[in-house]
């Protein structure tokens, strides 16, 4: 599996890592650390060559502008091993960026993860996953409930993460070059 993400800036990476390490200390939750870089996941894919993905993301990043996202509160994907996260708000700019990235990657990859289709995608910052249980996540959520997590984060990159042993590590980082707020962009190749 390959993940297409945007890494967080240093300030928000530190804030998120502080929370992740608190959850490890207080509740033994460390599964989320298999990806050592705090990030927002745009898409995951199970096919397509890494070279083609790198080329597509390099092209996309070269014509896209930096933009800001907002977070708020806490969220939970339920299940036997629930995922605890900070939601990223879906604004028109976020939706447009995601939809265009989905379209561009869909031209070279047929197996995009079902949770990342535009109609089902829930952007978020993961706090705990993989080694969770409903009971532990309930305690962790109560513990974290002391803050609103209303952050504004400027995203300035697209990054590929691939599995290397037990970790997901960088296999290409592509800076978003523009700064014009609300600028329209088209990610598909002409």
Buried (B, 14 or more C-beta within 10 A) or exposed (E): EBBBBBBBBEEBBEBBBEBBEBBBEEBEBBBBBBBBBBBBBBBBBEEBEEEEBBBBBEBBBEEBBBBEBEBEBBBBBEEEBBBBBBBBEBBEBBEBBBBBBBEBBBEBBEEBBEEBBEEEBEBBBBBBBEBBEEEBBEBBBEEBEEEEBEBEBBBBBBBBBBBEEEEBBBBBBBEBEBEEEEEEBEBBEE
